[in-house]
Amino acid sequence: MLIRRIPDKNKAAHQGLWLKESSGCFELRGKTLGIIGYGNIGSQVSVLAEALGMKVIFYDVETKLPLGNAADAQSLKNLLSKSDIVTLHVPEINQTRNLINKNNLKNFKKGAILINYARGEVVELEALRKYILDGHIGGAALDVFPVEPEKNGDYFRTPVQDCPNVILTPHIGGSTEEAQQNIGEDVSVKLFNFLEKGVTFGSHTVPALALPPQEGSHRILHIHNNIPGVLSEINTRLSQHKINILGQYLKTNDDIGYVVLDVNKNISANAIQLLKEVKGTIKLRVLY
């Protein structure tokens, strides 16, 4: 829609103005799609784009195996300079906040289109507005914003309102009846796996661990602040109670550490209390 400037033509038609022109309108086939973030969603977008006859390049901070004929752009600057359309599929973390800023927008190919259905904080909207109005960016589609209304009907304002060839939608990427059904099922399964097994895949706060149950063992889950010495102190306190560790797994992110321990016997109430007193402890659970 954006590459054919449909938003502007649609608006004009609703206002009674006939705009049948080809200036600034292009075919999708043969154009280059640049994907920033080549994870589950980004890689699937890659497959769909190739089916439409597009050339696909991608950039990811991690080494990723390309699907089809997609190619690694090697750097963000290289991707931006070669892409006719840039689409974002990254999480909102410190490294991605304002990733598309005034410094990176100037590296876009003139007339390129930006699509952001990822996270609102990834794009610096004031800078985007400037680059759209001066013609360097040919259009944009945005579904997410740094500040969003809390409920339907609330007032909404963003710097790119009234910009030409811009599509704005109210964070509806997952707002279909099918998606809501799938989300409900997915959340239920993930919650069950955490409660019953300690599996944290899909969590946005706790590091991801998925461990098979170990026969004849008892499982302990320990969530803590990511500070030095926690694992050592846990092991020391278990040893003091003559509890042998059969399996132990630790994973951390910037803020949180998550330890899963399989031990050889039931843990006493006294030992549980001692583990709760480990410095930095956020939550302790004994599964079975």
Secondary structure, 3 states (H helix, E strand, C coil): CCCCCHHHHHHHHHCCCCCCCCCCCCCCCCCEEEEECCCHHHHHHHHHHHHCCCEEEEECCCCCCCCCCCEECCCHHHHHHHCCEEEECCCCCCCCCCCECHHHHCCCCCCEEEEECCCHHHECHHHHHHHHHCCCEEEEEECCCCCCCCCCCCCCCCCCCCCCCEEECCCCCCCCHHHHHHHHHHHHHHHHHHHHHCCCCCCCCCCCCCCCCCCCCEEEEEEEECCCCHHHHHHHHHHHCCCCEEEEEEEECCCEEEEEEEECCCCCHHHHHHHHCCCCEEEEEECC
